[in-house]
Amino acid sequence: MHQVRLLPHDITFTADERETVLQAALNAGVAFPNRCQVGACAMCLCRKLSGEISYQLEPMLTEKEQAEGWIFTCQATAKSDLVLELD
């Protein structure tokens, strides 16, 4: 289990490596924006400030977007504690 801290709301929840970050947030009762849950609508897009994630399938993000820390939480699983920023 990994701790996920969501800024600027300062909400913390736990994520298991077998569930996506979005699933973990929703299971914890966090009102995380989402619609399609397959990485097509970009509603769950947020910025990873620290930590490590992995994807089962590579996301539809440019190299620049990935370098800036953008992640699709509906596709990402936590591999360490995370700090995320959701505007």
Secondary structure, DSSP 8 states (H G I E B T S, - for coil): -EEEEEETTTEEEEE-TTS-HHHHHHHTT-----SSSSSSS-TTEEEEEES-EEESS--S--HHHHHTTEEETTTEEESS-EEEE--
